[in-house]
């Protein structure tokens, strides 16, 4: 990894793979930033469409653009290889099908410098996750280059997708308290048919088979840094959000897939988290996740979860019969907050 160049304030690293319909707009949104002392590192991951040609054209027009070509080896390797070339004081990883507002980098950099932060959380939505931020999408974090150099063992895990960004950010968040926020940063996330989360939902078995590897990475990290006692709640929130909420509850799992995933999550939590978690912190976990960990199997949990959702559905229905508008509004908000905390 190169030492940061004081003349380059931010390195924007963009992995590129078969995005000929989007990459031009993505690059242009970075070139139009009000902050000009930046570099753009495009890492082509073996594209077979016109993406590489488009990237080459841009790199010939602007000296701030570096182009790296690699054989197809995945988004994690592309980001890691881009980081090796980076010279900026701060690092921003961007997806190749999205765009950013013209003040995005400048406002984030100003926050980072004002507080000398290792991580700046960007965007109103992700900033609202505080104080329990357990993982971040790549586009929601500006990272201090020296911080990444110091923790060179934390990188995007190869051959892991989805959750490569979650594992990467989760580890970094555990290694510093110097975390700032820039809710004013506006990132334009593009929705289209070829997005990873849609592909992942169509490849459920492949995703599930990767999850034990997630847990190996986490266990190694927590043991290596002696963090189980001090950061068990941080890890518990990650388990609640990533494998439980985003995979078990949100992916289209059949009964066999649920029977496979339930004991994997439960065993890891019982072995690696609960022995270190104080009772006050246990109470911070959601009702549904707590029951999940204590349930005998997926069938028992699914029955409970259906009843829990029905209970809140009935409560919301009954709220509409409260005659006083002010009280009705307050009760509806209260029930919805409980649903957000316990049902997702």
Residue pairs with C-beta under 8 A, 6 or more apart in sequence:
1 83
1 84
1 86
1 148
1 149
1 152
2 84
2 85
2 86
2 87
3 87
3 149
4 87
4 88
4 89
4 145
4 146
5 87
5 88
5 89
6 89
7 37
8 37
8 38
8 39
8 87
8 88
8 89
9 35
9 37
9 38
9 88
9 89
9 90
9 109
10 35
10 37
10 38
10 39
10 88
10 89
10 90
10 91
10 92
10 105
10 109
10 142
11 38
11 39
11 40
11 41
11 82
11 86
11 87
11 88
11 90
11 91
11 92
11 145
12 30
12 38
12 39
12 40
12 41
12 92
12 94
12 105
13 41
13 43
13 79
13 82
13 83
13 86
13 91
13 92
13 93
13 94
14 23
14 26
14 27
14 30
14 40
14 41
14 42
14 43
14 82
14 93
14 94
14 95
14 96
15 43
15 45
15 75
15 78
15 79
15 82
15 95
15 96
16 23
16 42
16 43
16 44
16 45
16 47
16 51
16 52
16 55
16 78
16 96
17 44
17 45
17 46
17 47
17 51
17 72
17 75
17 78
17 96
18 47
18 48
18 49
18 51
18 194
19 26
19 47
19 49
19 51
19 96
19 97
20 47
20 49
20 50
20 51
20 54
22 96
22 97
22 98
22 190
22 192
23 51
23 54
23 55
23 96
23 97
24 54
24 58
25 99
26 94
26 95
26 96
26 97
26 98
26 99
27 40
27 42
27 54
27 55
27 58
27 65
29 99
29 100
29 102
29 188
30 38
30 40
30 94
30 100
30 105
31 40
31 62
31 64
32 102
33 100
33 102
33 103
33 104
33 105
33 106
34 102
34 103
34 105
34 106
35 105
35 106
35 109
38 64
38 88
38 105
39 64
39 65
39 66
39 86
39 87
39 88
40 62
40 64
40 65
40 66
41 65
41 66
41 68
41 82
41 85
41 86
42 55
42 58
42 59
42 65
42 66
42 67
42 68
43 68
43 69
43 70
43 78
43 79
43 81
43 82
44 51
44 52
44 55
44 67
44 68
44 69
44 70
45 70
45 72
45 73
45 74
45 75
45 77
45 78
46 69
46 70
46 71
46 72
46 73
51 96
52 69
55 65
55 67
56 67
58 65
59 65
59 66
59 67
66 85
68 81
68 82
68 85
70 77
70 78
70 81
73 158
74 158
74 159
74 161
75 156
75 161
75 164
76 155
76 156
76 157
76 158
76 159
76 160
76 161
76 164
77 156
77 158
79 93
79 138
79 156
80 155
80 156
80 158
82 93
83 91
83 148
83 155
86 145
88 145
89 144
89 145
90 108
90 109
90 112
90 142
90 143
90 144
90 145
91 142
91 143
91 144
91 145
91 148
92 105
92 108
92 141
92 142
92 143
93 138
93 139
93 141
93 165
94 100
94 138
94 139
95 138
95 139
97 190
97 192
97 195
98 139
98 187
98 188
98 189
98 190
99 188
99 190
100 185
100 186
100 187
100 188
101 185
101 186
101 187
101 188
103 184
103 185
103 186
104 122
104 185
104 186
104 187
107 182
107 184
107 185
108 120
108 122
108 142
108 182
108 185
109 142
111 117
111 120
111 142
111 180
111 181
111 182
112 120
112 142
112 144
112 180
114 180
115 178
115 180
116 178
117 144
117 178
117 179
117 180
118 143
118 144
118 147
118 172
118 175
118 176
118 178
118 179
119 141
119 142
119 143
119 144
119 147
119 172
119 173
119 176
119 178
119 179
119 180
120 141
120 142
120 179
120 180
120 181
120 182
121 127
121 129
121 130
121 133
121 136
121 140
121 141
121 179
121 180
121 181
121 182
122 139
122 140
122 141
122 142
122 181
122 182
122 185
122 187
123 139
123 140
123 182
123 183
123 185
123 186
123 187
124 183
124 184
125 140
126 133
126 136
126 137
126 140
127 181
127 182
127 183
128 183
130 181
132 237
132 284
133 173
133 179
134 170
134 173
134 234
134 235
134 237
134 238
134 241
135 165
135 166
135 167
135 169
135 170
135 173
135 238
135 241
135 242
136 165
136 166
136 169
136 173
137 165
137 169
138 165
138 168
138 169
139 187
139 189
140 187
141 169
141 172
142 182
143 172
147 172
147 175
147 176
148 154
148 172
151 171
151 172
151 175
153 224
154 168
154 171
154 172
154 175
154 221
155 168
156 164
156 165
156 167
156 168
157 164
157 167
157 168
157 213
157 217
160 167
160 210
160 213
160 214
160 217
161 196
161 200
161 210
162 196
162 197
162 200
162 207
163 210
163 214
163 242
166 238
166 242
167 214
167 217
167 218
170 218
170 234
170 235
170 238
171 221
173 179
173 234
174 221
174 225
174 227
174 231
174 234
175 225
200 206
200 207
200 251
201 251
201 252
204 251
204 252
204 253
204 257
205 257
207 247
207 251
208 247
208 257
208 260
208 261
211 243
211 247
211 261
211 264
211 265
212 264
214 242
214 243
215 264
215 268
215 272
218 235
218 238
218 272
219 268
219 272
221 227
222 228
222 231
222 235
222 272
227 235
228 235
228 272
228 273
228 276
229 276
232 273
232 276
232 277
232 281
233 277
233 281
233 284
235 272
235 273
236 269
236 273
236 277
236 281
236 285
237 285
239 265
239 268
239 269
239 273
239 289
240 285
240 286
240 289
243 261
243 264
243 265
244 265
244 289
244 292
245 289
245 344
247 253
247 261
248 258
248 261
248 262
248 265
248 292
249 288
249 305
249 344
250 344
253 261
255 298
255 299
258 298
258 302
259 297
259 298
261 298
262 292
262 295
262 297
262 298
262 301
263 297
265 292
265 293
266 292
266 293
266 295
269 293
270 293
274 282
274 293
282 290
286 341
286 342
286 344
287 308
287 341
287 342
288 304
288 305
288 308
288 342
288 343
288 344
291 301
291 304
291 305
292 301
295 301
295 304
305 343
308 342
308 343
309 343
312 335
312 338
312 339
312 342
312 343
315 335
316 332
316 335
316 336
316 339
319 328
319 331
319 332
319 335
320 328
322 328
322 331
